[in-house]
Amino acid sequence: MTTASRRTKIIVTLGPATEGEAMLERLIANGVDIIRLNMAHAKHDWTRAVIRRIRALSTRAGREVAILMDIKGPEIRTGDLAAPIELKPGEIFDFTVKPGAGRENAEEIRSVDVNYQDLVNDIQVGDTVLVDNGLIRLEVLAKDAAHIRCRVLIPGQLTSRRHINLPGVKVNLPSFTEKDRADALVGLEEGIDFLALSFVREAADVTRLRDFLDARKSKVGIIAKIEDQSAIANLDEIVRACDGLMIARGDLGIECPFEELPVIQRRAVRTCLAQGRPVIVATHMLESMISQPVPTRAEITDVANAVYELADCVMLSGETTVGKYPLECVQILDKIARRIEAENQDDEPQALAGHSERLRVLHSAVVLANSLPGSKLLTFTRYGTMVRGLAALRPACAPILAFTPAIGLHRQMRLLRAVEPYLMPFASEPDITIENAISYLRRAGRVAPGDKLIVATDILSQDRLVESVQLRTVR
């Protein structure tokens, strides 16, 4: 009897609570699939050191995990303040885009500098300005070349370098900044597997990053993070352009009305499923566990909903960077995912856009797997096309046992729902490769005599390879 694998993948963000060798080793052993590096807070020396540490520990554990570098993207922040400012309801307050610029009655109106000078061109009278994750809300009353005058709607304490959100405002900042470029180059040198691009607003943002990677002959996958209303308006084209989507619910929940967030999440997941793109549900999954040893009931249901929706991955942020219980968070995600997956079994393969011949062959493999309880899908891939197609079809119960000779692709398959990646050189004869894989799986205890395997692969027919679906019983 072989143990069922978890189909939903787990991503953890590395930080002070988890960067040490002992904790990293335990996270990998407890089934973490991808480790995220948040470059908003990372120095290059630290980045290089932890990437090498992750690789060494993965090799020691015999379980290669993927590394996702999350680059910061465009960001609008307030400047430094000598002391915090307590903003009062109805107070008139200025954002200054040209430090030191004079203004009539300036001594009567408090202000703070902003790091983006063209903000005055992007913003309009009547727009809303949200500061510090939406805790402070202001309305724009007037503007000139140097100042944006606002009225405080929701008061609060303003401190240095607070993040600014502008709901519904199209900001003309570059999607891929000089800092992002420098961070990405470090990641490419160290062999990361994915780059997450922050604040993607349109497909062209993804294309610019793709051009940067192509110029360096990199096969790193691009994860597009949707975080504002522009991304929602352009969702379909963004999904088609990227290699995977992250629903970044932190900024998204600030930029959009909060009651819209569940609707946006469901639409984004369904769009990814229809287009065959992996999707990550991120932010605040187990937020209370930063300081508490157990999650709230609402958090349990939130995680369960992501699994019910058939998301590829769920992601932890503050829970594993600074939280007190990072390992427990992973164990709880694992437990919830396994329970919901046992409940959530749809016998009809996911409908995908497009009707290529290969997709039809893979569809027939999933239909066959769904009709045979206890069966497993076995596939072989050099470039990832076959395995991504199978994962996108969302087999009801069968795991996807995917073999590749390419270490980079082996790691990237950690992103895909229900896929168990295996690294193995391929023989010149496809049938020998299949037999070698089955022997490998038997030694690993992943299959046993009598198990049914649906093999979706290429076979040699005369002088060419053709797609095929085979049913094999493990001897």
C-alpha positions, 0 to 999 in steps of 0.5 A: 500500500503506497501513501497518497501524496498531497496534491496542493503545493506549499510555498514558504517565504524565507526570513529570520525565523526560517533561514537557519540550516536546522529549520530549513532542513525540517521544512524540506522534510515536512513537504515544502515544495517551493521556497520564496525569497522576498527581495523587498527585504533581501541583500545580495550577499544574504540571497546568494548564501541562502540559495546555496544553503537551500540547494545543499540541504535539498541534495542532502534530503534527496528532495529538490525544492524550487526557489522563487525570487519575488522581485519588488517591482514599482513602489510609491512610499512616503519619505523619512520623518523626524517624528511620527505624525498623528493625522486627525480626521478632516485635517488638510495634509500635503504630499510633496513630490519636490522636496523643499518647494515653497507653498503659500501657508505651508507652515500651517499644513503638515506634509511628507515627501513622496519618492515618485515625482510624477505622482502629480501627473497620474493622480486626479482631484477626487482620487483616494490615497491609501497609506500604510496598507490602507490604515490611513485614507485621504481624498485628493482636494487639489494639486500643483507641480510640487504638492498634492493637497488632501483631506484625511478621511481615516486618521492614523499615525504616519511614520517614515517610508510607508507604502502608498496605494492608489485604487483605480489610478494608473501609475506610469512607473516601470514594471521592471525597475533597476533594483529588480534587474540587479536582483534578478541577475543575482538570482540567475547567477545562482540558478533560481527557478522562478521570478515573481514580477510584482504589480503586473498591470498588463501583458506587456509587463510580463513580455518585458521581463521575458525579453530580459530572460530570453536575452540571457538564455534563461528558462526561469519561469515568470510568475505574474503577481496581480495586485491592483485594479489594472491587473483585474481588468487585463487578467486574461491577457496577463494569464496567457503571457505568464508561466503562473499567476500569484493572487497577491491578496495583500495589496489586492485587498487594499486596491479593490473593495474588500467584498470584491476580493473573494470574487476576484480570487475565484475568477483568477483561479478559474481563468488560470484553470481554463488557460492551463496556467498554474495559480498560487493563492497567497497572503494571510493564509494563516496570519494569526499563527505569526504569534499564535500556535493554532489558526483561526477557524476562518483561516482554516476555511480560507485554506480549504477554499483555495484547495476546493478551487483547485489552486496549484499552491498556497503560500505563507509569508509573514507566518514563516519569515518572522512567525513563531510557528513556521513548521506548525504552519506547514504541517497545518496546511498539509493537513487541511489540504489532504483532508479537502483533497480527499473530499474534492474529487470531480470525475470530469477533467478540467475544460481547457481553452484550445483543442490541440491533438496532444491535449486531446490525447492527454484528456483521454489519459485523465478520463481513463485515470478517473475511471480506474480507482487507485490508478496513477498517471505516469509521464515523461518530459524534457520541456514540460509540455506534457506534464503541464497539460496533465496537471492543467486537466486536474485528474480527480485522484490520480497523482502525476508521476513525472520523469525528466532528465533536466534538473531545472524542469524537475524543480519547476514541476514542484509548482504544478498541482498533483505532480510528483517530479522525478529526476532520471536520465532517459534511455534511447528507447522509450519503452526502456525508459518506461520500464526504468521508471517503473523500477525506480518507483517500485524501489521508492515504494511509490508503486506496488505490484498490481497498481494500474499506471496510465502512461502518457508519453511518446512512443517510437513508431517507425522513424518518428515519435507519436503521442500515446496512452497506455494502461500498464499493470505493475508486475 
